[in-house]
Amino acid sequence: MDMIACGINGSLNYRSDNLSKNSVILTMSVTFQPKGLLKSFCREHLKGEEIIELNIKEGQTIEAVCLEIGLPLNMISLFVVNEKSKTKDYLLKNGDKVKCVAIIGGG
C-alpha cells in the first residue's frame, strides 16, 4: 500500500511497499493567505508577504491543507479561492490562491 502526504515548502513524504521506478507522484503549487488572527496559528510557515507557498499532491481539499498547516477550521468563516468563495471541500488546482478569513466576533 502506498502512503503519500502533502509537504510544506516543497517537501513530499511517502512510504511505499509497492512503489515502482515508473510511479509518478503528481504535485501542484498553491498559495495560502491566512487573514486576521489565523496568522498566529501558522507563523512558522508564513513568508515575508504573509503567504504560505505549498507543493501538494493532486486531489487535496482546502480542509486537508488547512489541517496540515495548523489552521483551525472552526475559526475560519470564509475561503476565497482566486477571488471566488469556496467551501472547505473544494479540490485545489495548480496555481490556486486561497485566502482564509477568520471569524470576527464582537458585542
N, CA, C and O atoms as a GROMACS GRO file, in nm:
protein
  428
    1MET      N    1   0.084  -0.118   0.000
    1MET     CA    2   0.000   0.000   0.000
    1MET      C    3   0.089   0.124   0.000
    1MET      O    4   0.186   0.131   0.076
    2ASP      N    5   0.056   0.220  -0.084
    2ASP     CA    6   0.133   0.344  -0.092
    2ASP      C    7   0.072   0.449   0.000
    2ASP      O    8  -0.050   0.463   0.006
    3MET      N    9   0.156   0.521   0.070
    3MET     CA   10   0.112   0.630   0.157
    3MET      C   11   0.185   0.755   0.112
    3MET      O   12   0.308   0.759   0.113
    4ILE      N   13   0.110   0.858   0.071
    4ILE     CA   14   0.171   0.983   0.026
    4ILE      C   15   0.112   1.097   0.107
    4ILE      O   16  -0.009   1.102   0.126
    5ALA      N   17   0.195   1.188   0.153
    5ALA     CA   18   0.148   1.301   0.233
    5ALA      C   19   0.197   1.431   0.173
    5ALA      O   20   0.308   1.439   0.121
    6CYS      N   21   0.114   1.532   0.180
    6CYS     CA   22   0.149   1.666   0.135
    6CYS      C   23   0.259   1.722   0.224
    6CYS      O   24   0.266   1.690   0.342
    7GLY      N   25   0.344   1.805   0.168
    7GLY     CA   26   0.453   1.864   0.246
    7GLY      C   27   0.454   2.014   0.236
    7GLY      O   28   0.402   2.071   0.140
    8ILE      N   29   0.513   2.077   0.335
    8ILE     CA   30   0.525   2.222   0.338
    8ILE      C   31   0.650   2.263   0.260
    8ILE      O   32   0.755   2.200   0.273
    9ASN      N   33   0.639   2.370   0.181
    9ASN     CA   34   0.753   2.426   0.106
    9ASN      C   35   0.824   2.323   0.020
    9ASN      O   36   0.947   2.318   0.017
   10GLY      N   37   0.747   2.241  -0.049
   10GLY     CA   38   0.807   2.152  -0.147
   10GLY      C   39   0.845   2.015  -0.098
   10GLY      O   40   0.883   1.931  -0.180
   11SER      N   41   0.838   1.988   0.032
   11SER     CA   42   0.875   1.854   0.076
   11SER      C   43   0.759   1.760   0.051
   11SER      O   44   0.643   1.797   0.067
   12LEU      N   45   0.790   1.641   0.012
   12LEU     CA   46   0.689   1.540  -0.014
   12LEU      C   47   0.733   1.414   0.056
   12LEU      O   48   0.840   1.361   0.028
   13ASN      N   49   0.650   1.365   0.146
   13ASN     CA   50   0.684   1.247   0.222
   13ASN      C   51   0.602   1.130   0.171
   13ASN      O   52   0.482   1.143   0.149
   14TYR      N   53   0.667   1.017   0.151
   14TYR     CA   54   0.591   0.900   0.111
   14TYR      C   55   0.657   0.773   0.163
   14TYR      O   56   0.777   0.767   0.187
   15ARG      N   57   0.573   0.674   0.178
   15ARG     CA   58   0.618   0.542   0.216
   15ARG      C   59   0.550   0.446   0.122
   15ARG      O   60   0.430   0.459   0.094
   16SER      N   61   0.622   0.351   0.072
   16SER     CA   62   0.562   0.260  -0.023
   16SER      C   63   0.614   0.120  -0.003
   16SER      O   64   0.733   0.096   0.018
   17ASP      N   65   0.521   0.027  -0.011
   17ASP     CA   66   0.559  -0.113  -0.012
   17ASP      C   67   0.568  -0.162  -0.157
   17ASP      O   68   0.636  -0.260  -0.186
   18ASN      N   69   0.499  -0.091  -0.249
   18ASN     CA   70   0.492  -0.134  -0.388
   18ASN      C   71   0.524  -0.024  -0.487
   18ASN      O   72   0.483  -0.033  -0.603
   19LEU      N   73   0.596   0.080  -0.449
   19LEU     CA   74   0.626   0.192  -0.537
   19LEU      C   75   0.734   0.149  -0.635
   19LEU      O   76   0.845   0.116  -0.595
   20SER      N   77   0.700   0.149  -0.763
   20SER     CA   78   0.797   0.108  -0.864
   20SER      C   79   0.875   0.227  -0.916
   20SER      O   80   0.840   0.342  -0.888
   21LYS      N   81   0.979   0.199  -0.992
   21LYS     CA   82   1.060   0.306  -1.051
   21LYS      C   83   0.978   0.393  -1.145
   21LYS      O   84   1.011   0.510  -1.164
   22ASN      N   85   0.874   0.339  -1.203
   22ASN     CA   86   0.794   0.410  -1.302
   22ASN      C   87   0.676   0.487  -1.240
   22ASN      O   88   0.602   0.553  -1.312
   23SER      N   89   0.657   0.479  -1.109
   23SER     CA   90   0.547   0.550  -1.044
   23SER      C   91   0.573   0.700  -1.048
   23SER      O   92   0.686   0.746  -1.031
   24VAL      N   93   0.466   0.775  -1.069
   24VAL     CA   94   0.476   0.921  -1.074
   24VAL      C   95   0.389   0.978  -0.964
   24VAL      O   96   0.272   0.942  -0.949
   25ILE      N   97   0.447   1.068  -0.886
   25ILE     CA   98   0.372   1.139  -0.783
   25ILE      C   99   0.348   1.280  -0.835
   25ILE      O  100   0.442   1.358  -0.851
   26LEU      N  101   0.222   1.312  -0.862
   26LEU     CA  102   0.189   1.442  -0.919
   26LEU      C  103   0.168   1.544  -0.808
   26LEU      O  104   0.089   1.522  -0.716
   27THR      N  105   0.239   1.655  -0.818
   27THR     CA  106   0.222   1.763  -0.720
   27THR      C  107   0.185   1.891  -0.793
   27THR      O  108   0.202   1.903  -0.914
   28MET      N  109   0.136   1.986  -0.717
   28MET     CA  110   0.100   2.115  -0.772
   28MET      C  111   0.130   2.223  -0.671
   28MET      O  112   0.147   2.195  -0.552
   29SER      N  113   0.136   2.346  -0.718
   29SER     CA  114   0.171   2.459  -0.634
   29SER      C  115   0.046   2.540  -0.601
   29SER      O  116  -0.032   2.575  -0.691
   30VAL      N  117   0.027   2.570  -0.472
   30VAL     CA  118  -0.084   2.656  -0.429
   30VAL      C  119  -0.030   2.755  -0.325
   30VAL      O  120   0.075   2.733  -0.265
   31THR      N  121  -0.104   2.863  -0.306
   31THR     CA  122  -0.066   2.965  -0.209
   31THR      C  123  -0.181   2.986  -0.112
   31THR      O  124  -0.296   3.004  -0.154
   32PHE      N  125  -0.151   2.984   0.017
   32PHE     CA  126  -0.250   3.012   0.121
   32PHE      C  127  -0.215   3.144   0.186
   32PHE      O  128  -0.098   3.174   0.211
   33GLN      N  129  -0.319   3.224   0.216
   33GLN     CA  130  -0.301   3.351   0.283
   33GLN      C  131  -0.400   3.361   0.398
   33GLN      O  132  -0.516   3.399   0.378
   34PRO      N  133  -0.355   3.326   0.520
   34PRO     CA  134  -0.444   3.338   0.635
   34PRO      C  135  -0.463   3.485   0.672
   34PRO      O  136  -0.367   3.563   0.669
   35LYS      N  137  -0.583   3.522   0.706
   35LYS     CA  138  -0.614   3.661   0.741
   35LYS      C  139  -0.645   3.673   0.889
   35LYS      O  140  -0.691   3.577   0.952
   36GLY      N  141  -0.620   3.791   0.944
   36GLY     CA  142  -0.655   3.820   1.082
   36GLY      C  143  -0.582   3.732   1.181
   36GLY      O  144  -0.463   3.703   1.165
   37LEU      N  145  -0.653   3.689   1.284
   37LEU     CA  146  -0.591   3.611   1.390
   37LEU      C  147  -0.547   3.472   1.346
   37LEU      O  148  -0.476   3.404   1.420
   38LEU      N  149  -0.587   3.427   1.228
   38LEU     CA  150  -0.544   3.296   1.178
   38LEU      C  151  -0.392   3.289   1.160
   38LEU      O  152  -0.334   3.181   1.168
   39LYS      N  153  -0.330   3.402   1.134
   39LYS     CA  154  -0.184   3.405   1.114
   39LYS      C  155  -0.109   3.350   1.234
   39LYS      O  156  -0.003   3.289   1.219
   40SER      N  157  -0.164   3.371   1.353
   40SER     CA  158  -0.095   3.326   1.474
   40SER      C  159  -0.085   3.174   1.484
   40SER      O  160  -0.002   3.123   1.559
   41PHE      N  161  -0.168   3.101   1.411
   41PHE     CA  162  -0.166   2.955   1.416
   41PHE      C  163  -0.063   2.892   1.323
   41PHE      O  164  -0.033   2.773   1.336
   42CYS      N  165  -0.009   2.971   1.230
   42CYS     CA  166   0.082   2.912   1.131
   42CYS      C  167   0.201   3.003   1.100
   42CYS      O  168   0.252   3.000   0.988
   43ARG      N  169   0.243   3.082   1.196
   43ARG     CA  170   0.353   3.178   1.175
   43ARG      C  171   0.479   3.113   1.120
   43ARG      O  172   0.549   3.173   1.038
   44GLU      N  173   0.510   2.991   1.164
   44GLU     CA  174   0.634   2.926   1.118
   44GLU      C  175   0.634   2.897   0.968
   44GLU      O  176   0.741   2.873   0.911
   45HIS      N  177   0.518   2.898   0.904
   45HIS     CA  178   0.509   2.871   0.761
   45HIS      C  179   0.498   2.998   0.676
   45HIS      O  180   0.514   2.993   0.554
   46LEU      N  181   0.472   3.113   0.740
   46LEU     CA  182   0.448   3.236   0.666
   46LEU      C  183   0.576   3.293   0.605
   46LEU      O  184   0.682   3.292   0.667
   47LYS      N  185   0.564   3.340   0.483
   47LYS     CA  186   0.673   3.410   0.414
   47LYS      C  187   0.658   3.559   0.441
   47LYS      O  188   0.564   3.602   0.507
   48GLY      N  189   0.751   3.639   0.390
   48GLY     CA  190   0.753   3.784   0.413
   48GLY      C  191   0.622   3.855   0.384
   48GLY      O  192   0.586   3.947   0.457
   49GLU      N  193   0.550   3.815   0.282
   49GLU     CA  194   0.424   3.881   0.246
   49GLU      C  195   0.306   3.817   0.317
   49GLU      O  196   0.190   3.838   0.280
   50GLU      N  197   0.336   3.739   0.419
   50GLU     CA  198   0.235   3.669   0.496
   50GLU      C  199   0.152   3.572   0.412
   50GLU      O  200   0.030   3.564   0.424
   51ILE      N  201   0.223   3.499   0.328
   51ILE     CA  202   0.162   3.393   0.248
   51ILE      C  203   0.237   3.263   0.277
   51ILE      O  204   0.349   3.263   0.327
   52ILE      N  205   0.171   3.154   0.245
   52ILE     CA  206   0.232   3.021   0.259
   52ILE      C  207   0.230   2.956   0.122
   52ILE      O  208   0.124   2.930   0.066
   53GLU      N  209   0.348   2.930   0.068
   53GLU     CA  210   0.359   2.863  -0.062
   53GLU      C  211   0.377   2.715  -0.036
   53GLU      O  212   0.463   2.674   0.041
   54LEU      N  213   0.295   2.634  -0.103
   54LEU     CA  214   0.295   2.491  -0.080
   54LEU      C  215   0.304   2.413  -0.210
   54LEU      O  216   0.251   2.456  -0.313
   55ASN      N  217   0.368   2.300  -0.206
   55ASN     CA  218   0.360   2.200  -0.311
   55ASN      C  219   0.283   2.084  -0.250
   55ASN      O  220   0.329   2.024  -0.152
   56ILE      N  221   0.168   2.053  -0.306
   56ILE     CA  222   0.082   1.949  -0.251
   56ILE      C  223   0.051   1.845  -0.358
   56ILE      O  224   0.067   1.871  -0.477
   57LYS      N  225   0.006   1.727  -0.314
   57LYS     CA  226  -0.032   1.626  -0.412
   57LYS      C  227  -0.168   1.662  -0.471
   57LYS      O  228  -0.250   1.727  -0.406
   58GLU      N  229  -0.191   1.619  -0.593
   58GLU     CA  230  -0.318   1.645  -0.660
   58GLU      C  231  -0.433   1.584  -0.581
   58GLU      O  232  -0.417   1.482  -0.515
   59GLY      N  233  -0.549   1.649  -0.588
   59GLY     CA  234  -0.670   1.595  -0.527
   59GLY      C  235  -0.692   1.633  -0.382
   59GLY      O  236  -0.782   1.579  -0.318
   60GLN      N  237  -0.611   1.724  -0.329
   60GLN     CA  238  -0.631   1.763  -0.189
   60GLN      C  239  -0.734   1.875  -0.178
   60GLN      O  240  -0.750   1.957  -0.268
   61THR      N  241  -0.804   1.875  -0.066
   61THR     CA  242  -0.905   1.977  -0.040
   61THR      C  243  -0.845   2.091   0.042
   61THR      O  244  -0.737   2.079   0.100
   62ILE      N  245  -0.918   2.201   0.046
   62ILE     CA  246  -0.880   2.313   0.132
   62ILE      C  247  -0.871   2.263   0.276
   62ILE      O  248  -0.777   2.297   0.348
   63GLU      N  249  -0.968   2.185   0.318
   63GLU     CA  250  -0.971   2.134   0.455
   63GLU      C  251  -0.844   2.058   0.491
   63GLU      O  252  -0.786   2.082   0.597
   64ALA      N  253  -0.801   1.967   0.405
   64ALA     CA  254  -0.682   1.886   0.433
   64ALA      C  255  -0.557   1.973   0.449
   64ALA      O  256  -0.476   1.950   0.539
   65VAL      N  257  -0.542   2.072   0.362
   65VAL     CA  258  -0.424   2.158   0.368
   65VAL      C  259  -0.429   2.248   0.492
   65VAL      O  260  -0.327   2.268   0.558
   66CYS      N  261  -0.546   2.301   0.524
   66CYS     CA  262  -0.560   2.383   0.644
   66CYS      C  263  -0.518   2.305   0.768
   66CYS      O  264  -0.446   2.357   0.853
   67LEU      N  265  -0.562   2.182   0.778
   67LEU     CA  266  -0.526   2.100   0.894
   67LEU      C  267  -0.376   2.076   0.899
   67LEU      O  268  -0.317   2.078   1.007
   68GLU      N  269  -0.314   2.052   0.785
   68GLU     CA  270  -0.171   2.027   0.783
   68GLU      C  271  -0.089   2.148   0.827
   68GLU      O  272   0.013   2.133   0.895
   69ILE      N  273  -0.130   2.267   0.790
   69ILE     CA  274  -0.052   2.386   0.825
   69ILE      C  275  -0.094   2.447   0.958
   69ILE      O  276  -0.038   2.548   1.001
   70GLY      N  277  -0.192   2.386   1.025
   70GLY     CA  278  -0.229   2.428   1.159
   70GLY      C  279  -0.342   2.528   1.171
   70GLY      O  280  -0.361   2.587   1.277
   71LEU      N  281  -0.417   2.548   1.064
   71LEU     CA  282  -0.530   2.643   1.070
   71LEU      C  283  -0.654   2.573   1.126
   71LEU      O  284  -0.697   2.471   1.071
   72PRO      N  285  -0.713   2.626   1.235
   72PRO     CA  286  -0.832   2.564   1.294
   72PRO      C  287  -0.956   2.594   1.210
   72PRO      O  288  -0.996   2.710   1.198
   73LEU      N  289  -1.016   2.492   1.154
   73LEU     CA  290  -1.131   2.511   1.065
   73LEU      C  291  -1.248   2.580   1.134
   73LEU      O  292  -1.323   2.654   1.070
   74ASN      N  293  -1.264   2.557   1.264
   74ASN     CA  294  -1.378   2.617   1.335
   74ASN      C  295  -1.362   2.768   1.354
   74ASN      O  296  -1.454   2.834   1.400
   75MET      N  297  -1.246   2.822   1.319
   75MET     CA  298  -1.224   2.966   1.330
   75MET      C  299  -1.221   3.035   1.194
   75MET      O  300  -1.194   3.155   1.186
   76ILE      N  301  -1.250   2.961   1.088
   76ILE     CA  302  -1.249   3.019   0.953
   76ILE      C  303  -1.393   3.037   0.907
   76ILE      O  304  -1.472   2.943   0.904
   77SER      N  305  -1.425   3.162   0.870
   77SER     CA  306  -1.562   3.191   0.827
   77SER      C  307  -1.577   3.189   0.675
   77SER      O  308  -1.688   3.174   0.624
   78LEU      N  309  -1.465   3.204   0.603
   78LEU     CA  310  -1.474   3.217   0.458
   78LEU      C  311  -1.344   3.171   0.392
   78LEU      O  312  -1.235   3.205   0.437
   79PHE      N  313  -1.359   3.093   0.285
   79PHE     CA  314  -1.246   3.055   0.200
   79PHE      C  315  -1.267   3.125   0.066
   79PHE      O  316  -1.374   3.113   0.005
   80VAL      N  317  -1.168   3.198   0.019
   80VAL     CA  318  -1.175   3.266  -0.110
   80VAL      C  319  -1.062   3.210  -0.197
   80VAL      O  320  -0.944   3.226  -0.166
   81VAL      N  321  -1.101   3.146  -0.307
   81VAL     CA  322  -1.003   3.087  -0.399
   81VAL      C  323  -1.009   3.165  -0.530
   81VAL      O  324  -1.112   3.168  -0.597
   82ASN      N  325  -0.897   3.227  -0.565
   82ASN     CA  326  -0.890   3.306  -0.688
   82ASN      C  327  -1.007   3.406  -0.696
   82ASN      O  328  -1.070   3.422  -0.801
   83GLU      N  329  -1.032   3.472  -0.584
   83GLU     CA  330  -1.134   3.577  -0.571
   83GLU      C  331  -1.278   3.526  -0.577
   83GLU      O  332  -1.370   3.605  -0.598
   84LYS      N  333  -1.300   3.394  -0.558
   84LYS     CA  334  -1.435   3.338  -0.554
   84LYS      C  335  -1.452   3.257  -0.427
   84LYS      O  336  -1.362   3.183  -0.388
   85SER      N  337  -1.567   3.269  -0.363
   85SER     CA  338  -1.596   3.197  -0.240
   85SER      C  339  -1.607   3.046  -0.269
   85SER      O  340  -1.672   3.005  -0.365
   86LYS      N  341  -1.544   2.966  -0.183
   86LYS     CA  342  -1.547   2.819  -0.196
   86LYS      C  343  -1.571   2.757  -0.060
   86LYS      O  344  -1.560   2.824   0.042
   87THR      N  345  -1.605   2.628  -0.059
   87THR     CA  346  -1.621   2.554   0.066
   87THR      C  347  -1.493   2.480   0.099
   87THR      O  348  -1.402   2.472   0.016
   88LYS      N  349  -1.485   2.428   0.221
   88LYS     CA  350  -1.366   2.355   0.264
   88LYS      C  351  -1.344   2.227   0.185
   88LYS      O  352  -1.235   2.172   0.187
   89ASP      N  353  -1.446   2.178   0.114
   89ASP     CA  354  -1.436   2.056   0.035
   89ASP      C  355  -1.384   2.079  -0.107
   89ASP      O  356  -1.369   1.984  -0.184
   90TYR      N  357  -1.358   2.204  -0.141
   90TYR     CA  358  -1.310   2.239  -0.274
   90TYR      C  359  -1.178   2.165  -0.303
   90TYR      O  360  -1.087   2.167  -0.220
   91LEU      N  361  -1.169   2.101  -0.419
   91LEU     CA  362  -1.045   2.034  -0.461
   91LEU      C  363  -0.953   2.137  -0.523
   91LEU      O  364  -0.986   2.199  -0.624
   92LEU      N  365  -0.839   2.154  -0.462
   92LEU     CA  366  -0.742   2.254  -0.508
   92LEU      C  367  -0.685   2.220  -0.645
   92LEU      O  368  -0.671   2.103  -0.681
   93LYS      N  369  -0.653   2.325  -0.719
   93LYS     CA  370  -0.593   2.312  -0.852
   93LYS      C  371  -0.459   2.385  -0.855
   93LYS      O  372  -0.435   2.475  -0.775
   94ASN      N  373  -0.374   2.346  -0.947
   94ASN     CA  374  -0.242   2.408  -0.959
   94ASN      C  375  -0.258   2.560  -0.977
   94ASN      O  376  -0.336   2.606  -1.061
   95GLY      N  377  -0.183   2.636  -0.898
   95GLY     CA  378  -0.185   2.782  -0.909
   95GLY      C  379  -0.291   2.852  -0.826
   95GLY      O  380  -0.297   2.975  -0.825
   96ASP      N  381  -0.377   2.775  -0.756
   96ASP     CA  382  -0.481   2.839  -0.675
   96ASP      C  383  -0.420   2.928  -0.568
   96ASP      O  384  -0.316   2.897  -0.510
   97LYS      N  385  -0.488   3.039  -0.545
   97LYS     CA  386  -0.452   3.132  -0.438
   97LYS      C  387  -0.570   3.134  -0.340
   97LYS      O  388  -0.679   3.178  -0.375
   98VAL      N  389  -0.546   3.086  -0.219
   98VAL     CA  390  -0.652   3.067  -0.119
   98VAL      C  391  -0.635   3.166  -0.005
   98VAL      O  392  -0.529   3.172   0.059
   99LYS      N  393  -0.740   3.244   0.021
   99LYS     CA  394  -0.742   3.333   0.138
   99LYS      C  395  -0.836   3.269   0.240
   99LYS      O  396  -0.947   3.229   0.207
  100CYS      N  397  -0.789   3.259   0.363
  100CYS     CA  398  -0.869   3.207   0.473
  100CYS      C  399  -0.900   3.323   0.566
  100CYS      O  400  -0.810   3.384   0.622
  101VAL      N  401  -1.030   3.353   0.582
  101VAL     CA  402  -1.073   3.468   0.660
  101VAL      C  403  -1.127   3.420   0.794
  101VAL      O  404  -1.211   3.330   0.801
  102ALA      N  405  -1.078   3.481   0.901
  102ALA     CA  406  -1.116   3.442   1.037
  102ALA      C  407  -1.256   3.491   1.071
  102ALA      O  408  -1.304   3.592   1.018
  103ILE      N  409  -1.320   3.418   1.162
  103ILE     CA  410  -1.446   3.462   1.219
  103ILE      C  411  -1.421   3.587   1.299
  103ILE      O  412  -1.323   3.596   1.374
  104ILE      N  413  -1.509   3.684   1.284
  104ILE     CA  414  -1.495   3.810   1.360
  104ILE      C  415  -1.611   3.816   1.460
  104ILE      O  416  -1.727   3.802   1.423
  105GLY      N  417  -1.576   3.836   1.585
  105GLY     CA  418  -1.678   3.846   1.689
  105GLY      C  419  -1.683   3.985   1.746
  105GLY      O  420  -1.590   4.065   1.731
  106GLY      N  421  -1.787   4.013   1.809
  106GLY     CA  422  -1.800   4.143   1.874
  106GLY      C  423  -1.924   4.148   1.961
  106GLY      O  424  -1.997   4.050   1.974
  107GLY      N  425  -1.945   4.259   2.017
  107GLY     CA  426  -2.064   4.266   2.100
  107GLY      C  427  -2.077   4.398   2.170
  107GLY      O  428  -2.173   4.419   2.244
   0.00000   0.00000   0.00000
